[in-house]
């Protein structure tokens, strides 16, 4: 019985080693296939908490970065539209100056007034249909933005009002340059028309400048900070949760060798038992 007990104890040890080798093999295979060191809470409870917290931070940073990109897109659309308004104002100015020279016939002045009216209509259309993501950008007012991972960290983007009724000086608006207006080409009030154009152009340029400053000092700087934050958070998350390829490959190879050795030992033990059993049967 003593010999049998020792043999049974050796078999249990081999079985235990085989099960342990299989466990290491499964662990290494899982980590290599998922490229994650923590696949269950039991792998590293503290590490799991840290990784999930970092994952939440990354989600907030990504959302804030997307918000900043959308804000930049809105600014680019508004700036492009106002640049077109500036071109239209220059076109109107040329017609006003040409009509004030005294050398044009009434028919030529009428033709230039048609051009002025078309340019004014275009300014009103630009002001009414310029939008981004369903929001009008040149109707005045403001846009509240969140370009930070902190939902309470809000910033406000002031939007300009672009229309022939809102642009102009204290004495004349762009609308007054239209046919029949007090500053139309036929009215002879070229000075009043130029004052309205000067004021409108200044208003457009100031609005573009404000939007550009907001993009440069709020959006661009925020995106750089968010980019640095994302890079460092991802690096920290990787250090904690990602698979160490060298370590896991070493674990995998070692486990495979242990499985092969334990399996061979189990086979030899089985053969030995059969031989010993045959001897006892012979007696």
C-alpha positions, 0 to 999 in steps of 0.5 A: 500500500505504501508503494501505491500511495507514493505512486498516487501522490506523484500522479496528483502532482503531475496532474496539478502541474498540468492543470497549472500549465494549462491555466498559464497557457490560457492566460497568455493566449487570452492576453495575446489575442485581446492585446489586453493584460486585464480581461477580467476583474480578477486579473488586476482589480486595481488596474481595472479601476484605473483603466476604466477611469482612463477610458472615461477620460478619453471618451470625454476628451474625444467628445470635447475635441469633436466639439472644438472641430465642429466649432472651427467648422462653423467659424470657417463657414461664417468667415467664407460667407463674410469674405464673399460679402466683402467682395460684394461690397467692393463691387457695389462701391465700384458702381457707386464711384462710377455713377458719381463720375458724371459721365454715364448716361441714365441707361448706364446708371440704371444698368449699374443700379441693377448690378447693385440691387443684385449684389444687395440681394446676394448679401441678404441671401448669404445672411439668411442661408449661411448655416452649419449643422442646421444653425444659422451663422449670420443672423446675430446672437451667440453660440454656447460651446463646450470644448472642454472635458468639463461640462461646466466649462462653457464658452460663448461665440458671438455671431454677426448679423449680416443683412442689408438692413443691419449693415451700414452707418448711423445715417444710411444702411445698405438697403438704402442703396437699392432702387428707390432708396435714399442712397441709390445711384439715381439719388445722387447721394454718393457720399451717403452711399460710400459712408454706408459701404465704409461702415458695412465693410468695417462691420464685416471685417470686425466680425471676421476678426472676432471669429478669427481671434476666437478660433486662434486663441480658443479653438486652436489652443484648446485642440492642442491641449486636448491632443496632449491630454489624449496622448498622455492618457492613452499612454497611461492606459496602455502602460496599465492595461495593454499586453506586454508582448515579450512577457506573454510570449515567454509565458506562452512558450514556457506554458507550452513546454510545461504542458508537453512535459506534464503530458509526457510524464502522465503518459509514462506514469500510465505505462508504468502503472500498467507494467506494475499491474502486470507484475502483480497479476503475474504473481 
